[in-house]
Structure formats: C-alpha cells, structure tokens
Amino acid sequence: MQRVRSIDPQGAQGRTRELLDTVKQAFGVIPNAARLMANSPAVLESYLAFSTAMAGAGIGAKLHNQVKLATSETNACDYCTSLLCAISPAAGLSAADILAGRTAKAADSRTDAALKFANSVLDTRGKVDNGELAAVREAGFGDAEIVEIVASVVLGCFTNFLNNVAATELDLPAAEPLPTRTESVGSYAA
C-alpha cells in the first residue's frame, strides 16, 4: 500500500495543476510518481527542470537512461525500474541495452566503464578513488561527461528514494525480473 498520497490531477489547483498539465502534455499521461511529487510544486518543478536539462546532456539519452537503470536496480526501486524499462526504448535502448543498464555490465567497453563508474559513485557516495576516475577517463569520458554521469546517478537516486519512501503504487507494467545467472541473457525482454 502506498504510504504517501498522490495528488489527484482533477482536484489540483494553481501551480500544481499547471505542472501536472505539463507532465500530461509531455507524456500523454501523468505517472503516479509525478502525482506523488505534486505534493510539493517546488519538488515537481525542480524534478521537471532537472530532467529537461539532462535531456541535452552530452552523454546522450541512451547512457543517461542506462545510468538511471543501474541506479534504480542498486536502490531496489521497482517503480523507477519499471518506468525506465517502459520508456527506454523511446530513448533508443534495445532490450540488450536495458539489461546492460540494469546489470551495469555492457558489451561496449566505453558504456561498461561509464556504468561501473556510476555504480562506484553510488556505492561510495561520490568518494570514488583516483583509479576509478582514471578508468572512466581512459574510456574516453571528459570532465563534462563525468559530471553528467554523476548528475544521472543523483537524478536516479532522487526518484528512487522518493518512490521507495512512498511505496509508490505501480501504474504501469512491472519490469521483468533480471535473468538469473543460469538463464540466457537473450531471453530478456523489456
């Protein structure tokens, strides 16, 4: 059962109503997570601004979403993982790309380095060592991209933590469980 109420868009007024209308125009629906954030117009507006700004990140939508998937899996946020699995194909992610994000293991060495760095940022709460920073740089990421990877982790953590605190009810299909080590990765579908 959800532990923090979601705002009903029909009863919303003022800035809250405007922001929920913006979400609906952008996505065609108002996800329950946005309704949850609407408890505070400042929070919803901040989230929308951060998300919109990150859409222009140099790391690209694909890696940005993969980093958020890795973060959601680490933080055990079923809501965010399910939402990201549902919307990631629109950002150009294949089922294999989604799985790579969720497991933080990619066949492409550059993506793999970014995902491993993102996990280190999360695991160490940003206190990565010089070797981890050197590894992501050696994979071809400059300072701007490193900052964007960290921002992707932070954005993922915000939504993960909020949805975990609220126990946000899924209003979309649940993500399939990750395959076990004995299952074939090729059988995974988002």
C-alpha positions as CSV (number, residue, x, y, z in Angstrom):
1,M,0.0,0.0,0.0
2,Q,1.3,3.4,-0.9
3,R,2.5,5.3,2.2
4,V,2.4,8.9,0.8
5,R,-0.7,10.1,-1.0
6,S,-0.6,11.0,-4.7
7,I,-2.3,14.2,-5.9
8,D,-5.5,13.8,-8.0
9,P,-4.9,15.9,-11.1
10,Q,-8.7,16.7,-11.2
11,G,-8.6,18.4,-7.8
12,A,-5.2,20.1,-8.3
13,Q,-5.2,23.9,-8.4
14,G,-2.7,26.7,-9.1
15,R,0.9,25.8,-9.8
16,T,0.3,22.2,-9.0
17,R,-2.3,22.0,-11.7
18,E,-0.1,23.7,-14.3
19,L,2.8,21.3,-13.6
20,L,0.6,18.2,-13.8
21,D,-0.8,19.6,-17.1
22,T,2.8,20.0,-18.3
23,V,3.5,16.4,-17.4
24,K,0.4,15.2,-19.3
25,Q,1.3,17.2,-22.4
26,A,4.8,15.8,-22.4
27,F,3.9,12.1,-21.8
28,G,0.3,11.8,-22.6
29,V,-0.3,10.5,-19.0
30,I,0.6,11.6,-15.5
31,P,2.6,8.8,-13.9
32,N,1.9,8.1,-10.2
33,A,5.4,9.3,-9.4
34,A,4.6,12.8,-10.8
35,R,1.4,12.8,-8.8
36,L,3.4,11.9,-5.7
37,M,5.9,14.8,-6.4
38,A,2.9,17.1,-6.8
39,N,2.5,17.2,-3.1
40,S,5.1,19.9,-3.3
41,P,5.0,22.0,-6.5
42,A,8.6,23.0,-5.8
43,V,9.7,19.4,-5.9
44,L,7.8,18.6,-9.1
45,E,9.0,21.7,-10.8
46,S,12.6,21.0,-9.7
47,Y,12.4,17.4,-11.0
48,L,11.0,18.6,-14.3
49,A,13.6,21.2,-14.8
50,F,16.4,18.8,-13.9
51,S,15.0,16.1,-16.2
52,T,14.5,18.5,-19.1
53,A,18.1,19.9,-18.7
54,M,19.5,16.4,-18.6
55,A,17.8,15.6,-21.9
56,G,20.5,17.8,-23.5
57,A,23.4,16.1,-21.7
58,G,26.4,15.2,-23.9
59,I,26.4,11.6,-22.7
60,G,23.2,11.2,-24.6
61,A,19.7,9.9,-23.6
62,K,20.8,6.2,-24.0
63,L,23.6,6.3,-21.5
64,H,21.7,8.7,-19.2
65,N,18.9,6.1,-19.0
66,Q,21.3,3.2,-18.6
67,V,22.9,5.0,-15.6
68,K,19.4,5.6,-14.1
69,L,18.6,2.0,-14.6
70,A,21.7,0.9,-12.9
71,T,20.9,3.3,-10.0
72,S,17.3,2.0,-9.8
73,E,18.5,-1.6,-9.6
74,T,21.1,-0.8,-6.9
75,N,18.5,1.2,-4.9
76,A,15.8,-1.6,-5.4
77,C,13.3,0.9,-6.8
78,D,10.7,-1.3,-8.6
79,Y,8.7,1.8,-9.6
80,C,11.7,3.5,-11.3
81,T,13.0,0.3,-12.9
82,S,9.6,-0.4,-14.3
83,L,9.1,3.1,-15.6
84,L,12.6,3.2,-17.1
85,C,12.1,-0.2,-18.8
86,A,8.9,1.1,-20.3
87,I,10.3,4.4,-21.6
88,S,13.9,3.5,-22.5
89,P,13.0,2.2,-26.0
90,A,11.9,5.7,-26.9
91,A,15.4,6.8,-25.9
92,G,16.9,4.3,-28.4
93,L,17.6,1.5,-25.9
94,S,17.2,-2.1,-27.1
95,A,16.3,-5.0,-24.7
96,A,20.1,-5.7,-24.5
97,D,20.8,-2.0,-23.7
98,I,18.2,-2.1,-20.9
99,L,19.7,-5.3,-19.5
100,A,23.1,-3.7,-19.6
101,G,21.9,-0.7,-17.7
102,R,20.1,-2.8,-15.1
103,T,23.1,-5.1,-14.5
104,A,25.7,-2.3,-15.0
105,K,27.6,-4.6,-17.4
106,A,27.8,-3.6,-21.1
107,A,29.5,-5.4,-24.0
108,D,30.7,-2.0,-25.3
109,S,33.8,-1.1,-23.2
110,R,33.0,2.6,-23.1
111,T,29.5,2.1,-21.8
112,D,30.7,-0.5,-19.4
113,A,33.2,1.9,-18.0
114,A,30.5,4.6,-17.5
115,L,28.2,2.1,-15.8
116,K,30.9,0.8,-13.5
117,F,31.8,4.4,-12.6
118,A,28.2,5.3,-11.9
119,N,27.9,2.3,-9.6
120,S,31.1,3.4,-7.8
121,V,29.7,6.9,-7.4
122,L,26.6,5.4,-5.8
123,D,28.4,2.8,-3.7
124,T,31.0,5.3,-2.4
125,R,28.5,8.2,-2.2
126,G,30.8,10.1,-4.6
127,K,34.1,9.3,-2.9
128,V,35.5,7.4,-5.8
129,D,39.2,6.7,-5.8
130,N,41.7,8.0,-8.3
131,G,41.8,4.7,-10.1
132,E,38.0,4.7,-10.8
133,L,38.2,8.3,-12.1
134,A,41.2,7.4,-14.3
135,A,39.3,4.3,-15.7
136,V,36.3,6.4,-16.8
137,R,38.7,8.9,-18.3
138,E,40.6,6.2,-20.1
139,A,37.3,5.0,-21.6
140,G,37.0,8.4,-23.3
141,F,34.9,10.5,-20.9
142,G,35.9,14.1,-20.2
143,D,35.1,16.2,-17.3
144,A,31.7,17.4,-18.7
145,E,30.6,13.8,-19.2
146,I,31.8,12.7,-15.8
147,V,29.7,15.5,-14.3
148,E,26.8,14.3,-16.3
149,I,27.2,10.7,-15.2
150,V,27.2,11.9,-11.6
151,A,24.1,14.0,-12.3
152,S,22.3,11.0,-13.8
153,V,23.1,9.0,-10.6
154,V,21.8,11.8,-8.5
155,L,18.6,12.2,-10.5
156,G,18.0,8.5,-10.3
157,C,18.6,8.5,-6.5
158,F,16.1,11.3,-6.0
159,T,13.3,9.4,-7.8
160,N,14.4,6.0,-6.3
161,F,14.4,7.3,-2.7
162,L,11.1,9.2,-3.0
163,N,9.3,6.2,-4.6
164,N,10.9,3.8,-2.0
165,V,9.8,6.0,0.9
166,A,6.3,6.3,-0.5
167,A,6.0,2.7,-1.7
168,T,4.6,4.3,-4.9
169,E,2.0,2.0,-6.5
170,L,2.8,0.9,-10.0
171,D,0.6,2.4,-12.6
172,L,2.4,0.7,-15.4
173,P,3.5,-2.9,-16.1
174,A,6.2,-4.2,-13.7
175,A,9.6,-4.7,-15.1
176,E,10.5,-8.3,-15.7
177,P,12.9,-9.7,-13.1
178,L,16.5,-9.8,-14.1
179,P,17.5,-13.2,-15.5
180,T,19.4,-15.4,-13.1
181,R,22.9,-16.5,-13.9
182,T,21.7,-19.7,-15.4
183,E,19.2,-18.0,-17.8
184,S,20.2,-16.8,-21.2
185,V,20.5,-13.0,-21.5
186,G,19.0,-13.3,-24.9
187,S,15.7,-14.3,-23.4
188,Y,15.3,-11.0,-21.6
189,A,12.7,-8.6,-22.9
190,A,11.8,-5.2,-21.6
